[in-house]
Amino acid sequence: QDLLCYHVVNNGDPYEGLPEMTFHFANADWNLPPSNIFRMVESGITCLVIKDGEMPIFGNVAQQNLHVKYDLGKGLLSFAPA
């Protein structure tokens, strides 16, 4: 599996300078900061933690520092910064 990784210089913030990612939904945009999509895999190396696959999954890392509401009856997903 190919990974998207960056060599980073840790000056206190291991995610400084890394890109954020925005998912565009019908009525909202979900902006994920680097800390929600990258993880340090070894000293000075951080990699994107989103995997390729048939079914998109927003895991616990992507949902950190967010209030996420699932309304299964109405088929709605709501989210807001925590």
C-alpha positions in Angstrom: 0.0 0.0 0.0 1.3 3.4 -0.9 1.2 6.1 1.8 1.3 9.8 1.6 3.9 10.8 4.1 5.8 14.0 5.0 9.1 14.6 6.6 8.4 17.1 9.4 10.6 19.1 11.7 8.9 19.0 15.2 9.1 22.5 16.6 6.4 21.8 19.2 3.6 21.3 16.7 4.0 18.0 14.7 1.2 19.1 12.3 2.5 22.6 11.4 2.7 23.1 7.7 0.7 20.0 6.8 -2.4 20.4 4.6 -6.0 20.2 5.9 -8.7 18.3 4.0 -12.3 19.4 3.2 -15.1 17.0 2.5 -17.9 18.6 0.5 -21.5 17.4 1.3 -24.8 18.5 -0.2 -25.4 21.3 2.4 -22.1 21.6 4.3 -18.4 21.3 4.2 -16.5 19.2 6.8 -13.0 20.8 7.3 -10.5 18.4 8.9 -7.3 19.9 10.3 -4.0 18.0 9.9 -4.3 16.6 13.4 -7.4 14.7 12.3 -5.9 13.1 9.2 -2.2 12.6 9.9 -0.4 10.5 12.4 3.3 10.3 13.3 4.6 6.9 12.2 8.2 7.5 13.4 10.3 10.4 14.5 10.0 13.1 11.8 7.7 11.2 9.6 3.9 11.7 9.5 1.5 10.0 7.2 -2.1 10.4 6.0 -4.4 8.0 7.8 -7.1 7.8 5.2 -7.3 4.5 3.5 -8.4 3.7 -0.1 -11.4 1.4 -0.3 -15.0 0.9 -1.5 -16.7 2.2 1.6 -15.8 5.6 3.0 -15.4 5.6 6.8 -14.9 8.6 9.0 -13.2 7.0 11.9 -12.5 8.2 15.5 -9.4 10.2 14.5 -11.4 12.2 11.9 -14.1 12.9 14.4 -11.9 14.1 17.2 -12.8 17.6 18.6 -16.1 17.5 16.8 -19.7 17.0 17.9 -21.2 14.5 15.5 -24.9 13.6 15.4 -26.3 10.7 13.4 -30.1 10.9 12.8 -30.8 7.5 11.3 -34.5 8.2 11.1 -34.1 11.3 8.9 -30.9 10.1 7.2 -29.0 13.1 8.4 -25.4 13.7 9.6 -24.7 16.9 11.6 -21.4 18.1 12.8 -19.9 21.1 14.6 -16.6 22.0 16.3 -16.3 20.8 19.9 
